[in-house]
Structure formats: C-alpha cells, structure tokens
Amino acid sequence: MIFKPVMREAFIPLPVTFISTISRDGIRNIAPYSCIMPVLRPLDLICLASAWKRDTLVNIRETREFVVNMVGVSFSDKVIPTAKFTSPEVDEFELAGLDEKPSEMIRAPGIAGSYAWMECELFREYIESDYVLVMGKVLRLEVADEALTSEGDFNIHKARPLMMTGSKKGIHFCTVTDIGAFEPFGAMFPDGKDPLAEKYTS
Ligand SMILES: Cc1cc2nc3c(=O)[nH]c(=O)nc-3n(C[C@H](O)[C@H](O)[C@H](O)COP(=O)(O)O)c2cc1C
C-alpha cells in the first residue's frame, strides 16, 4: 500500500517523553513530546521539534532549561491530561496529579515516577515558520535503579518505556521488546574497534 507522506509516524515507533519546564513566573508545566531524538553518538545533545503554540517552548526560550522525563507504560493515562490545551497559569503537575522530582543542576523539576531524567539547557534553536527545532545539552542524566540490571544496563522489561505510533484515527501506545540480538559498536569498523569507545568510560 502507498500512504500519504504525512503518515510517517504511523511506521516509526516514537518514544512518548514528558517535557517538564517552569515559567519565568515559577509555574510548572508538563507536555508529552514524541518528536525527539539524540543527536549522534557520542554527543550530549538532544533535539526536539516543537510547534510554536506551546507553553513548553515559551518556557524553554525564556528560562533556557527543561527536563526530558522518560516514562514507563503506567504514564499512558497522563498523556491526554498534559496534552490538552491549558492556560499558561495552570500548574500542570497539580492538574495531572504528578509529583515533582527536584533537579540538581537546573530550576525546572523532573517528574517523580519517571525511569530517567535528562536535565537540559538550551543549546541552540533552529527556527522555521511552523516549528522550532530545540537543541538541548544534557547536563545531567539520572536513571532510577529499578530500571537497571545489576550491571547498570538499561532493563527494558522493568522500565517498559512508553512509546507510540500514530494512525489515521489517533495514538496507539506500545512498548519495546528485546529480540535477544546484540552487536558491539566496533562491528561497524574494519578493525573491529569502536573509535568512540573511550568517550563512554567514566
Ligand atoms: C503522544 C503525544 C506526543 C506529542 N509530541 C509533540 C511534539 O513532539 N512536539 C510538539 O510540539 N507537540 C507534541 N504534542 C502536543 C503537545 O503535547 C500538546 O500540544 C501540549 O498541550 C503542549 O503543552 P504546553 O502548551 O503546556 O507546552 C504531542 C502530544 C501527544 C499526545
């Protein structure tokens, strides 16, 4: 079948992240954002696409900071309450019945119950007429112990990341599954060594 180009997100499963920000006046805001990606390995940049009419975007531009909260499937019922239009004066933590997890390096709080928190500062924005690409620098990345294996790797079975695909009718929520296949990064290179490996050692 041939589909309209606007159907691309029906075939690219996307993460459902929650972006938390705080306004210049101290009002807390939350919005789900799925158009988000890390910018290349091994950089510490993350890029999200935002429509102009978003309190999230106003807050990021005014305060230059935001938290990318990674959540599990139990947050599926928090998507619509935080995605519905609400006036900028409304505290969306209270509206959605979510508690905050104080951040360490920025003022904007994270959301308690997420499995990971990326405290970001605005790095650059790419302005288009209909949208803005917001590039954030991840200053601090914290992951809940419960989402990790004993070796400190991500355990998708415990975290059950909330994801989505979009159909003509709406949003279909899903999560990821492990197919038991693994390749080291070095496998991409002729000498079998990952040239970026040292960037990942702490
Ligand atoms: C699953 C989901 C993903 C979304 N992803 C984005 C996105 O990537 N970019 C965007 O601008 N809006 C996105 N939205 C819409 C915003 O979440 C929505 O407009 C929200 O009300 C914005 O809140 P704010 O004005 O408090 O920032 C998404 C909505 C849903 C339900």
The ligand as an SDF file (V2000), in Angstrom:
LIG
                    3D

 31 33  0  0  0  0  0  0  0  0999 V2000
    1.8380   11.4880   22.3090 C   0  0  0  0  0  0  0  0  0  0  0  0
    1.9870   12.9600   22.0230 C   0  0  0  0  0  0  0  0  0  0  0  0
    3.1750   13.4440   21.5090 C   0  0  0  0  0  0  0  0  0  0  0  0
    3.3410   14.8040   21.2150 C   0  0  0  0  0  0  0  0  0  0  0  0
    4.5280   15.2330   20.6920 N   0  0  0  0  0  0  0  0  0  0  0  0
    4.6970   16.5530   20.4130 C   0  0  0  0  0  0  0  0  0  0  0  0
    5.9290   17.0170   19.8660 C   0  0  0  0  0  0  0  0  0  0  0  0
    6.8890   16.2680   19.6650 O   0  0  0  0  0  0  0  0  0  0  0  0
    6.0360   18.3400   19.5960 N   0  0  0  0  0  0  0  0  0  0  0  0
    5.0180   19.2290   19.8420 C   0  0  0  0  0  0  0  0  0  0  0  0
    5.1710   20.4380   19.5640 O   0  0  0  0  0  0  0  0  0  0  0  0
    3.8250   18.7910   20.3720 N   0  0  0  0  0  0  0  0  0  0  0  0
    3.6610   17.4990   20.6720 C   0  0  0  0  0  0  0  0  0  0  0  0
    2.4680   17.0590   21.2150 N   0  0  0  0  0  0  0  0  0  0  0  0
    1.4220   18.0460   21.5370 C   0  0  0  0  0  0  0  0  0  0  0  0
    1.6640   18.7250   22.9100 C   0  0  0  0  0  0  0  0  0  0  0  0
    1.9580   17.7860   23.9160 O   0  0  0  0  0  0  0  0  0  0  0  0
    0.3990   19.4930   23.3320 C   0  0  0  0  0  0  0  0  0  0  0  0
    0.1190   20.4980   22.3700 O   0  0  0  0  0  0  0  0  0  0  0  0
    0.5090   20.1150   24.7070 C   0  0  0  0  0  0  0  0  0  0  0  0
   -0.7240   20.6830   25.0870 O   0  0  0  0  0  0  0  0  0  0  0  0
    1.5460   21.2230   24.7740 C   0  0  0  0  0  0  0  0  0  0  0  0
    1.5190   21.6840   26.1010 O   0  0  0  0  0  0  0  0  0  0  0  0
    2.1400   23.0570   26.5310 P   0  0  0  0  0  0  0  0  0  0  0  0
    1.3980   24.1620   25.8130 O   0  0  0  0  0  0  0  0  0  0  0  0
    1.9220   23.0880   28.0210 O   0  0  0  0  0  0  0  0  0  0  0  0
    3.5860   23.0210   26.1570 O   0  0  0  0  0  0  0  0  0  0  0  0
    2.2890   15.7120   21.4860 C   0  0  0  0  0  0  0  0  0  0  0  0
    1.0700   15.2360   22.0060 C   0  0  0  0  0  0  0  0  0  0  0  0
    0.9180   13.8710   22.2610 C   0  0  0  0  0  0  0  0  0  0  0  0
   -0.3920   13.3760   22.8130 C   0  0  0  0  0  0  0  0  0  0  0  0
  1  2  1  0
  2  3  1  0
  2 30  2  0
  3  4  2  0
  4  5  1  0
  4 28  1  0
  5  6  2  0
  6  7  1  0
  6 13  1  0
  7  8  2  0
  7  9  1  0
  9 10  1  0
 10 11  2  0
 10 12  1  0
 12 13  2  0
 13 14  1  0
 14 15  1  0
 14 28  1  0
 15 16  1  0
 16 17  1  0
 16 18  1  0
 18 19  1  0
 18 20  1  0
 20 21  1  0
 20 22  1  0
 22 23  1  0
 23 24  1  0
 24 25  2  0
 24 26  1  0
 24 27  1  0
 28 29  2  0
 29 30  1  0
 30 31  1  0
M  END
$$$$
